[in-house]
């Protein structure tokens, strides 16, 4: 009877279907799992979760003792920090909100509303855990090629971010190549589960742990997020939402879900560094550097072995010394029986007395280190400090070099905007708008869609390459103007200034609008007319005074003579 009741329970049926799909998604993920484990083993020892079992006893162990050279580990950390500062820096604005209608963007009410919304979004990101979660996300995509972060509404921080690591999640994409499904496998202790889902929704095992005050013991849990195939618009609860999330205890097929909830928007992101065809998982620079990283570890071991053999060479001794205590310490004294009889050949001596040439090994190690840093884009990050030119370079040359190298990050930046930042801003905006944390939309705007433009350091650097053509063109025209001023008639300087400011990401409030420019020019023309009239009046007054001072005889001055003649 209980089985029939469970089969009629929509939450139980959904949980059973989800558990079956988890097995299939694991099979797809397994083709990447071995590569991820090697990256964890050689590069990121503190990253990656590959066993969905409670392992409290092993979490605090030293990670990565097998890594002899940490060039790749430091390189990934440098790349993640560079992406954090260049894409979503907490120290400056990195996005700007617009509408999809260019005419509405010029409306004063709409502009004011967009500015307020942007400020409140930035405040929510700054006061919550957004930036700490992004720092982990950048390291994941740089290391494993794929990162994932869950975005859920929170009553304290408005929105809460839960960054995941490789091995603890599976993803799947739809027919459009968009990742729309995420399954997370993790562990939570009895205290967390009861407080999150309620005592009555937990299994007898968790209830017993709670009753016996064994609150820190952990249980495997699955959180599955996917499109709602049973979506009924307007229905109450999770059935009326386009996305659903199912929490359940893994391995307890006799239990219904801990919780089923609905989401109006996809509550997670899964950006990839580089994706091939319809692969759900991406490939990152750490994967490309993995062969060199392995070779570097071997080269460092061989170098250390060569140095060790030189400092502490293998020794050989007469067989008569087999049972004699021998000291190999500096200044150690050894008594060798029969030393005088055996002559110079007796006692202790190295097996071979040659000085090993370690320079080739050192050069090989340096070559591997440089190649790893280049693969991890550290040559771009540390471009200025690693310049080997004897002659100092100018700021303009550094700027050009940096812009050229940043072009290599163009595809990565565009993919990250589409797969990470756009959903983050859209989901957070939706949560804030539904919660009444944003001012009402202007009447002129209606339900017009929003558009995000990015003004981060990297986004501006990508667009700044276009300014080089504008600069060359204007300089060329200025040079021709010295020969013929008519050349300047070919320039639309007002539009050039607006375009240049837009390419550099200058705040529009710092640049006058075309209407403001026209008004300023009209005022300037009026002032020039008034000044010209005043100068002309002054000249007339001065001429009249000169005429009044000129005596023409007959008791009359020149001014009187002229006025009487006119009369």
C-alpha positions as CSV (number, residue, x, y, z in Angstrom):
1,X,0.0,0.0,0.0
2,X,2.9,2.3,0.8
3,X,4.5,1.5,-2.5
4,X,1.3,2.5,-4.3
5,X,1.2,5.7,-2.3
6,X,4.7,6.6,-3.3
7,X,4.1,5.8,-7.0
8,X,1.2,8.3,-6.9
9,X,3.4,11.0,-5.2
10,X,4.6,13.4,-7.9
11,X,7.7,14.2,-5.8
12,X,8.6,10.5,-5.5
13,X,8.2,9.9,-9.2
14,X,10.3,12.9,-10.0
15,X,13.0,11.8,-7.5
16,X,13.1,8.3,-9.1
17,X,13.4,9.7,-12.6
18,X,16.1,12.0,-11.5
19,X,18.1,9.3,-9.8
20,X,18.0,7.2,-13.0
21,X,19.2,10.1,-15.1
22,X,22.1,10.7,-12.6
23,X,23.6,7.3,-13.6
24,X,23.5,8.2,-17.3
25,X,25.1,11.7,-16.7
26,X,27.9,10.1,-14.6
27,X,28.7,7.8,-17.6
28,X,29.1,10.9,-19.8
29,X,31.2,12.7,-17.2
30,X,33.6,9.7,-16.7
31,X,35.4,10.4,-20.0
32,X,36.6,13.7,-18.5
33,X,37.0,12.5,-14.9
34,X,40.5,10.9,-15.5
35,X,41.8,14.1,-17.0
36,X,40.5,16.1,-14.1
37,X,42.0,13.8,-11.5
38,X,45.4,14.2,-13.2
39,X,45.0,18.0,-13.1
40,X,44.2,17.7,-9.4
41,X,47.2,15.4,-8.8
42,X,49.8,17.5,-10.6
43,X,48.5,21.1,-10.6
44,X,45.5,21.8,-8.2
45,X,45.8,19.3,-5.3
46,X,43.2,21.2,-3.2
47,X,40.6,21.1,-6.0
48,X,38.3,18.3,-7.2
49,X,35.9,16.0,-5.4
50,X,35.7,12.5,-7.0
51,X,34.1,10.3,-4.3
52,X,30.6,11.0,-3.2
53,X,31.1,9.5,0.3
54,X,31.7,11.2,3.7
55,X,35.4,11.5,4.1
56,X,35.8,13.7,7.1
57,X,38.9,11.8,8.2
58,X,41.0,12.7,5.1
59,X,40.1,16.2,4.3
60,X,42.7,17.9,6.4
61,X,45.7,15.9,5.1
62,X,48.5,17.6,3.3
63,X,47.6,18.1,-0.4
64,X,50.1,17.7,-3.2
65,X,53.2,16.3,-1.6
66,X,54.0,14.6,-4.9
67,X,54.3,18.0,-6.6
68,X,58.1,18.8,-6.8
69,X,57.7,22.0,-8.9
70,X,54.7,24.2,-8.3
71,X,55.1,26.4,-11.4
72,X,51.8,25.3,-12.9
73,X,49.9,25.7,-9.5
74,X,51.2,29.3,-9.2
75,X,50.5,29.9,-12.9
76,X,46.8,28.9,-12.5
77,X,46.5,31.1,-9.5
78,X,48.0,34.0,-11.4
79,X,45.6,33.5,-14.3
80,X,42.6,33.3,-12.0
81,X,43.6,36.5,-10.2
82,X,44.1,38.2,-13.6
83,X,40.7,37.2,-14.8
84,X,39.1,38.3,-11.5
85,X,40.7,41.7,-11.8
86,X,40.1,42.1,-15.5
87,X,36.6,40.8,-15.8
88,X,34.7,41.4,-12.6
89,X,36.9,43.5,-10.3
90,X,35.3,44.5,-7.0
91,X,37.2,47.8,-7.1
92,X,35.4,49.3,-10.1
93,X,32.2,49.0,-12.2
94,X,32.4,46.3,-14.7
95,X,29.0,46.4,-16.4
96,X,26.5,48.9,-17.6
97,X,22.8,48.4,-18.1
98,X,20.9,49.5,-21.2
99,X,17.6,48.7,-22.9
100,X,17.3,46.9,-26.2
101,X,15.8,50.1,-27.7
102,X,18.4,52.8,-28.5
103,X,15.9,55.6,-28.4
104,X,14.8,54.7,-24.9
105,X,18.4,54.8,-23.7
106,X,18.3,58.6,-24.3
107,X,15.1,59.1,-22.3
108,X,16.1,60.9,-19.0
109,X,13.7,58.8,-16.9
110,X,14.9,55.5,-18.3
111,X,18.6,56.6,-17.9
112,X,18.0,57.5,-14.3
113,X,16.1,54.2,-13.6
114,X,18.9,52.1,-15.3
115,X,21.6,54.0,-13.2
116,X,19.7,53.2,-9.9
117,X,19.3,49.5,-10.9
118,X,23.0,49.2,-11.7
119,X,24.0,50.7,-8.4
120,X,21.7,48.4,-6.4
121,X,22.9,45.4,-8.3
122,X,26.5,46.3,-7.6
123,X,25.7,46.8,-3.9
124,X,24.1,43.3,-3.7
125,X,27.2,41.8,-5.3
126,X,29.5,43.7,-3.0
127,X,27.7,42.8,0.3
128,X,27.2,39.1,-0.5
129,X,29.6,36.3,-1.4
130,X,29.6,37.0,-5.2
131,X,33.2,38.0,-5.5
132,X,34.6,35.2,-3.3
133,X,32.5,32.7,-5.4
134,X,33.8,34.2,-8.7
135,X,37.4,33.9,-7.5
136,X,36.8,30.1,-7.1
137,X,35.0,29.9,-10.4
138,X,37.9,31.5,-12.3
139,X,40.3,29.0,-10.9
140,X,38.0,26.1,-11.9
141,X,37.7,27.2,-15.5
142,X,41.4,27.9,-15.8
143,X,42.3,24.6,-14.2
144,X,39.6,22.1,-15.4
145,X,38.0,24.1,-18.3
146,X,34.6,24.0,-16.8
147,X,33.2,25.7,-13.7
148,X,29.8,25.7,-12.1
149,X,28.1,28.0,-9.5
150,X,24.5,27.7,-8.2
151,X,22.6,30.9,-7.7
152,X,19.8,30.8,-5.2
153,X,17.6,33.5,-3.6
154,X,18.7,34.3,0.0
155,X,16.8,36.3,2.7
156,X,20.0,37.7,4.1
157,X,22.1,38.5,1.0
158,X,19.3,38.7,-1.5
159,X,21.1,36.2,-3.6
160,X,23.6,33.5,-2.6
161,X,26.3,31.8,-4.7
162,X,27.5,28.2,-4.3
163,X,30.7,27.5,-6.3
164,X,31.3,23.9,-7.1
165,X,34.5,22.0,-8.0
166,X,35.3,19.4,-10.6
167,X,33.9,15.9,-9.9
168,X,31.0,16.9,-7.7
169,X,28.7,18.0,-10.5
170,X,27.4,16.7,-13.9
171,X,26.0,18.9,-16.6
172,X,24.0,18.4,-19.8
173,X,23.0,20.7,-22.6
174,X,19.9,21.2,-24.8
175,X,19.6,21.1,-28.5
176,X,20.7,24.7,-28.8
177,X,24.1,23.9,-27.2
178,X,23.2,25.6,-23.9
179,X,23.8,23.9,-20.6
180,X,20.4,23.7,-18.9
181,X,20.8,20.8,-16.5
182,X,23.1,20.4,-13.5
183,X,23.3,17.6,-10.9
184,X,25.4,18.2,-7.8
185,X,26.6,15.3,-5.5
186,X,27.8,16.5,-2.1
187,X,27.6,15.7,1.6
188,X,25.9,17.5,4.4
189,X,25.7,16.7,8.1
190,X,22.6,15.8,10.0
191,X,22.3,19.3,11.6
192,X,22.4,21.0,8.2
193,X,19.9,18.7,6.7
194,X,17.3,18.9,9.5
195,X,17.6,22.7,9.6
196,X,17.4,23.0,5.8
197,X,14.6,20.5,5.0
198,X,12.8,19.9,8.3
199,X,12.9,16.9,10.6
200,X,9.7,15.3,9.2
201,X,11.1,15.3,5.6
202,X,14.4,13.5,6.5
203,X,14.9,9.7,6.5
204,X,14.8,7.7,9.7
205,X,18.6,7.5,9.5
206,X,19.0,11.3,9.7
207,X,16.3,11.5,12.3
208,X,18.1,9.0,14.4
209,X,21.4,11.0,14.1
210,X,19.5,14.1,15.2
211,X,17.9,12.4,18.1
212,X,21.2,10.9,19.3
213,X,22.9,14.3,18.9
214,X,25.3,13.0,16.3
215,X,24.9,16.3,14.4
216,X,28.3,16.3,12.5
217,X,27.9,13.0,10.8
218,X,27.4,13.4,7.1
219,X,25.1,11.9,4.5
220,X,25.4,12.0,0.7
221,X,22.9,14.3,-1.0
222,X,22.0,15.1,-4.6
223,X,20.7,18.5,-5.8
224,X,19.4,18.2,-9.4
225,X,18.4,21.3,-11.4
226,X,16.7,20.9,-14.8
227,X,14.0,22.3,-17.0
228,X,10.6,21.4,-15.8
229,X,9.0,19.0,-18.3
230,X,5.7,19.2,-16.3
231,X,5.6,23.0,-16.5
232,X,2.0,24.3,-16.3
233,X,2.0,28.2,-16.6
234,X,0.0,29.7,-13.8
235,X,0.1,26.6,-11.6
236,X,1.0,27.0,-8.0
237,X,4.3,25.6,-6.6
238,X,7.1,24.1,-8.5
239,X,4.8,22.8,-11.3
240,X,4.2,26.4,-12.4
241,X,7.9,27.3,-12.8
242,X,10.1,26.6,-15.9
243,X,13.0,25.2,-13.8
244,X,12.9,22.8,-10.9
245,X,15.3,21.7,-8.2
246,X,15.2,18.3,-6.4
247,X,17.0,17.6,-3.2
248,X,17.2,13.9,-2.1
249,X,19.3,11.5,-0.1
250,X,21.4,9.4,-2.4
251,X,21.0,5.7,-2.0
252,X,17.6,5.9,-0.3
253,X,15.2,4.8,-3.1
254,X,12.5,4.1,-0.5
255,X,12.3,7.8,0.3
256,X,10.7,10.7,-1.5
257,X,12.6,13.9,-2.2
258,X,13.8,16.1,0.6
259,X,12.5,19.1,-1.3
260,X,11.2,20.1,-4.7
261,X,11.3,23.8,-5.6
262,X,10.7,25.8,-8.7
263,X,12.8,28.6,-10.2
264,X,11.6,31.3,-12.7
265,X,15.1,31.4,-14.3
266,X,17.9,29.0,-14.6
267,X,19.6,29.2,-11.1
268,X,23.1,28.2,-12.1
269,X,25.9,28.9,-14.5
270,X,28.4,26.5,-16.0
271,X,30.9,28.5,-18.1
272,X,33.6,26.8,-20.1
273,X,37.0,28.0,-21.2
274,X,36.8,26.3,-24.6
275,X,34.2,23.9,-25.9
276,X,34.4,21.5,-28.8
277,X,31.3,20.7,-30.9
278,X,28.4,19.6,-28.6
279,X,30.6,18.5,-25.7
280,X,29.0,19.5,-22.4
281,X,32.4,20.0,-20.7
282,X,35.2,22.3,-21.7
283,X,38.9,22.2,-22.0
284,X,41.2,24.7,-20.1
285,X,44.8,25.9,-20.3
286,X,45.8,23.7,-17.4
287,X,44.8,20.6,-19.5
288,X,47.0,21.9,-22.3
289,X,49.9,22.4,-19.9
290,X,49.6,18.9,-18.3
291,X,52.2,17.1,-20.5
292,X,54.8,19.8,-19.8
293,X,53.9,19.7,-16.1
294,X,54.5,16.0,-15.9
295,X,57.8,16.4,-17.8
296,X,58.8,19.2,-15.5
297,X,58.3,17.0,-12.4
298,X,60.5,14.3,-13.9
299,X,63.2,16.9,-14.9
300,X,63.2,18.3,-11.4
301,X,63.6,14.9,-9.9
302,X,66.5,14.1,-12.2
303,X,68.2,17.4,-11.4
304,X,67.8,16.8,-7.7
305,X,69.2,13.2,-8.1
306,X,72.2,14.5,-10.0
307,X,72.9,17.1,-7.3
308,X,72.4,14.6,-4.5
309,X,74.8,12.1,-6.1
310,X,77.4,14.9,-6.3
311,X,76.9,16.0,-2.7
312,X,76.5,12.5,-1.3
313,X,78.1,10.2,-3.8
314,X,77.7,6.4,-3.5
315,X,80.7,5.0,-1.6
316,X,82.7,1.7,-1.8
317,X,84.9,0.2,0.9
318,X,87.0,-2.8,1.6
319,X,85.1,-5.9,2.6
320,X,87.0,-5.9,5.9
321,X,85.0,-2.8,6.9
322,X,81.7,-4.5,6.6
323,X,81.1,-4.8,10.3
324,X,82.8,-1.4,11.2
325,X,80.9,1.7,12.1
326,X,81.6,4.3,9.4
327,X,81.0,8.1,9.7
328,X,80.2,10.1,6.6
329,X,79.7,13.3,8.5
330,X,82.0,16.3,7.9
331,X,85.2,16.0,10.0
332,X,84.2,12.4,10.9
333,X,87.0,10.0,11.9
334,X,87.0,6.4,10.6
335,X,89.5,3.8,11.8
336,X,90.2,1.4,8.9
337,X,91.9,-1.9,9.7
338,X,95.0,-2.7,7.6
339,X,95.0,0.8,6.1
340,X,98.8,0.9,6.0
341,X,99.0,-2.5,4.3
342,X,96.5,-1.7,1.6
343,X,98.1,1.6,0.7
344,X,96.3,4.3,-1.2
345,X,93.7,1.9,-2.5
346,X,92.3,1.1,1.0
347,X,89.6,2.8,3.1
348,X,86.6,4.6,1.7
349,X,86.2,6.3,-1.7
350,X,83.4,7.3,-4.1
351,X,82.3,4.8,-6.7
352,X,83.0,7.5,-9.3
353,X,84.9,10.8,-8.9
354,X,83.4,13.0,-11.6
355,X,81.6,16.3,-11.4
356,X,78.2,16.0,-13.1
357,X,77.2,18.6,-15.6
358,X,73.8,19.8,-14.4
359,X,73.6,22.8,-16.8
360,X,71.6,20.9,-19.5
361,X,69.2,19.7,-16.8
362,X,68.8,23.2,-15.5
363,X,68.2,24.6,-19.0
364,X,65.6,21.9,-19.6
365,X,63.8,22.8,-16.3
366,X,63.7,26.5,-17.2
367,X,62.4,25.7,-20.7
368,X,59.5,23.6,-19.2
369,X,58.7,26.4,-16.7
370,X,58.6,29.0,-19.4
371,X,56.4,26.9,-21.7
372,X,53.9,26.2,-18.8
373,X,53.8,29.9,-17.9
374,X,53.1,30.7,-21.6
375,X,50.3,28.1,-21.8
376,X,48.7,29.5,-18.7
377,X,48.8,33.0,-20.2
378,X,51.3,34.2,-17.5
379,X,53.4,35.8,-20.3
380,X,50.5,38.2,-20.8
381,X,49.9,38.8,-17.1
382,X,53.5,39.5,-16.3
383,X,54.3,41.1,-19.7
384,X,56.0,44.2,-18.4
385,X,58.1,42.6,-15.7
386,X,59.3,39.8,-18.1
387,X,60.4,42.1,-20.9
388,X,64.0,41.2,-21.8
389,X,64.8,44.2,-24.0
390,X,67.9,46.1,-23.2
391,X,66.4,49.4,-24.3
392,X,63.5,50.8,-22.3
393,X,60.1,50.7,-24.0
394,X,57.6,53.5,-24.2
395,X,54.1,53.4,-22.6
396,X,52.6,53.4,-26.1
397,X,54.6,50.3,-27.1
398,X,53.5,48.5,-23.9
399,X,49.9,49.5,-24.6
400,X,50.1,48.1,-28.2
401,X,51.7,44.9,-27.0
402,X,49.1,44.3,-24.3
403,X,46.3,45.0,-26.7
404,X,47.7,42.5,-29.2
405,X,48.1,39.8,-26.6
406,X,44.6,40.4,-25.1
407,X,43.1,39.5,-28.5
408,X,44.0,35.9,-27.7
409,X,41.6,36.0,-24.8
410,X,38.8,37.4,-27.0
411,X,36.9,34.1,-27.5
412,X,37.2,33.2,-23.8
413,X,35.9,36.6,-22.7
414,X,32.9,36.5,-25.1
415,X,32.0,32.9,-23.9
416,X,32.3,34.0,-20.3
417,X,30.0,37.0,-20.8
418,X,27.4,34.7,-22.5
419,X,27.6,31.7,-20.2
420,X,28.4,33.3,-16.8
421,X,27.9,37.1,-16.4
422,X,24.7,37.5,-18.5
423,X,22.8,34.8,-16.5
424,X,24.2,36.1,-13.2
425,X,23.0,39.6,-13.8
426,X,19.7,38.5,-15.3
427,X,18.9,36.1,-12.4
428,X,19.9,38.6,-9.7
429,X,17.9,41.3,-11.4
430,X,14.9,39.1,-11.6
431,X,15.1,38.2,-7.9
432,X,15.5,41.8,-6.9
433,X,12.6,43.0,-9.1
434,X,10.2,40.3,-7.9
435,X,11.2,41.1,-4.3
436,X,10.5,44.8,-4.7
437,X,14.1,45.8,-4.3
438,X,14.2,47.9,-7.5
439,X,12.2,51.1,-8.4
440,X,9.2,50.6,-10.7
441,X,10.0,50.7,-14.4
442,X,9.3,54.0,-16.2
443,X,6.0,54.1,-18.0
444,X,7.8,54.8,-21.3
445,X,9.8,51.6,-21.0
446,X,7.0,49.1,-20.5
447,X,8.4,45.6,-20.7
448,X,11.3,46.4,-23.0
449,X,14.1,44.0,-22.6
450,X,17.4,44.9,-21.0
451,X,20.9,44.7,-22.5
452,X,24.2,44.4,-20.6
453,X,27.3,46.1,-21.9
454,X,30.6,45.3,-20.2
455,X,33.2,47.9,-19.2
456,X,35.7,45.8,-17.4
457,X,39.4,46.2,-18.0
458,X,39.6,43.2,-20.3
459,X,36.4,44.2,-22.2
460,X,37.7,47.7,-22.7
461,X,41.1,46.4,-23.8
462,X,39.4,44.3,-26.4
463,X,37.4,47.2,-27.7
464,X,40.4,49.6,-27.4
465,X,42.1,47.9,-30.3
466,X,39.6,49.6,-32.5
467,X,40.8,53.0,-31.3
468,X,44.1,52.5,-33.1
469,X,42.4,52.9,-36.5
470,X,40.6,56.1,-35.4
471,X,43.8,57.6,-34.1
472,X,45.7,56.8,-37.3
473,X,42.9,58.2,-39.4
474,X,42.6,61.5,-37.5
475,X,46.4,62.0,-37.5
476,X,46.5,61.3,-41.2
477,X,43.8,64.0,-41.8
478,X,45.5,66.4,-39.5
479,X,48.7,66.0,-41.5
480,X,47.0,66.7,-44.8
481,X,45.2,69.8,-43.2
482,X,48.6,71.5,-43.0
483,X,48.6,71.5,-46.8
484,X,44.9,72.0,-47.4
485,X,42.4,72.9,-44.7
486,X,39.5,71.6,-46.9
487,X,40.5,68.1,-46.0
488,X,38.9,68.5,-42.5
489,X,35.5,68.8,-44.2
490,X,35.7,65.0,-44.6
491,X,35.7,64.4,-40.8
492,X,32.6,64.1,-38.6
493,X,34.5,65.0,-35.5
494,X,31.5,65.0,-33.2
495,X,30.7,61.4,-34.1
496,X,34.4,60.5,-33.8
497,X,34.5,61.8,-30.3
498,X,31.4,59.9,-29.3
499,X,32.6,56.7,-30.9
500,X,36.1,57.0,-29.3
501,X,34.6,57.5,-25.8
502,X,32.3,54.5,-26.3
503,X,35.2,52.3,-27.4
504,X,37.2,53.3,-24.2
505,X,34.1,52.7,-22.0
506,X,34.0,56.3,-20.8
507,X,31.0,57.0,-18.6
508,X,28.4,58.7,-20.8
509,X,27.9,61.4,-18.1
510,X,31.4,62.6,-18.9
511,X,30.6,63.2,-22.6
512,X,28.1,65.8,-23.7
513,X,25.1,64.6,-25.8
514,X,24.5,66.0,-29.3
515,X,21.7,68.2,-27.9
516,X,24.0,69.6,-25.2
517,X,26.7,70.3,-27.8
518,X,24.3,72.1,-30.1
519,X,23.0,74.2,-27.2
520,X,26.6,75.1,-26.1
521,X,27.5,76.1,-29.7
522,X,24.4,78.3,-30.0
523,X,25.2,80.0,-26.7
524,X,28.8,80.5,-27.9
525,X,27.7,82.0,-31.2
526,X,25.3,84.4,-29.4
527,X,28.1,85.5,-27.1
528,X,30.4,86.0,-30.1
529,X,27.7,88.2,-31.7
530,X,27.2,90.2,-28.6
531,X,31.0,90.7,-28.2
532,X,31.3,91.8,-31.9
533,X,28.5,94.3,-31.5
534,X,30.1,95.6,-28.3
535,X,33.4,96.0,-30.1
536,X,31.8,97.8,-33.0
537,X,29.9,100.2,-30.6
538,X,33.2,100.9,-28.8
539,X,34.9,101.6,-32.1
540,X,32.0,104.0,-33.1
541,X,32.2,105.7,-29.8
542,X,36.0,106.2,-30.1
543,X,35.5,107.6,-33.7
544,X,32.9,110.0,-32.5
545,X,35.2,111.2,-29.7
546,X,38.0,111.8,-32.2
547,X,35.6,113.8,-34.4
548,X,34.4,115.9,-31.5
549,X,37.9,116.8,-30.6
550,X,38.8,117.9,-34.2
551,X,38.3,121.7,-34.7
552,X,37.2,122.6,-38.2
553,X,36.9,126.3,-37.7
554,X,33.9,128.6,-37.3
555,X,33.5,127.4,-33.7
556,X,32.5,123.9,-34.8
557,X,34.2,120.5,-34.5
558,X,34.2,117.8,-37.1
559,X,31.3,115.8,-35.5
560,X,29.1,119.0,-35.5
561,X,30.0,119.7,-39.0
562,X,29.1,116.2,-40.1
563,X,25.8,116.1,-38.2
564,X,24.8,119.6,-39.5
565,X,25.6,118.5,-43.0
566,X,23.5,115.4,-42.6
567,X,20.7,117.6,-41.3
